[in-house]
């Protein structure tokens, strides 16, 4: 009997050791054997759940999915420091459902390879103005590598979705705020008239730009950015970010931050306008509608 008890105790200890939260990771909710924190966050209520976890554990915390850690990052300063200052370390893009779906599409894969092949050919003229693409292609295997392919797929997948979602929210806000319909129309009539809008008109349409920025902020277009992952073990403020760990970037922690955007629940495009009426300032610089 004692042998059986001892074996059970050892088995439980091993399960707890190898499926619990590893030492050195950021704090988080109680981690149960085997399942970790599975069921803690419902996909349909993810934004609200993560706000509650942020209140309890701080701006950065760990969620365990079985034995795999996932790190959630909140706050403008943390996001900027990790993805800008240490951007080279957190440049990996782990496989997600979206790019995983595109990974299985052979036709889409041929499109991506064709596009990248044409880009490589275009870069062969030694034009210094496109050094970024040349660097990416030089580091890859014959112009194609896993990370670059995933990034291009995400450009296709998220670019269309964020644009269409922004347009839907814009229409809704125009309906609810007819005074802004009038302001935007007047701004457009004075600066463009019946001419075709072009990018060089942007600086002359501050009301339009401010309206779009507020639509993206208030509409919370993308609460969480596509996951990033460190390409090496990384220590941040005494905590370990293991290589390859999923990182969820909570963009809505920025768009709803009252310290950056006073009265965040209010729809106020004018918050992005400076004293001279230009679309400018700290709030514009710190807005991260998607990433």
Secondary structure, 3 states (H helix, E strand, C coil): CHHHHHHHHHHHHHHHHHHCCCCCCCCCCCCECCCECCCCCCHHHHHHHHHHHHHHHCCEEEEEECCEEEEEECCHHHHHHHHHHCCCCCCECCCCHHHHHHHCCHHHHHHHHHHHHHHHHHHCCCCHHHHHHHHHHHHCECCECHHHHHHHHHHHHHHHHHHHHHHHHHHHHHHHCHHHHHHHHHHHHHHCCCCCCCHHHHHHCHHHHHHHHHHHHHCCCCCECCCEECCCCEEECCEEECCCCEEEEECHHHHCCCCCCCCCCCCCHHHHECCCCCECCHHHHHCCCCC
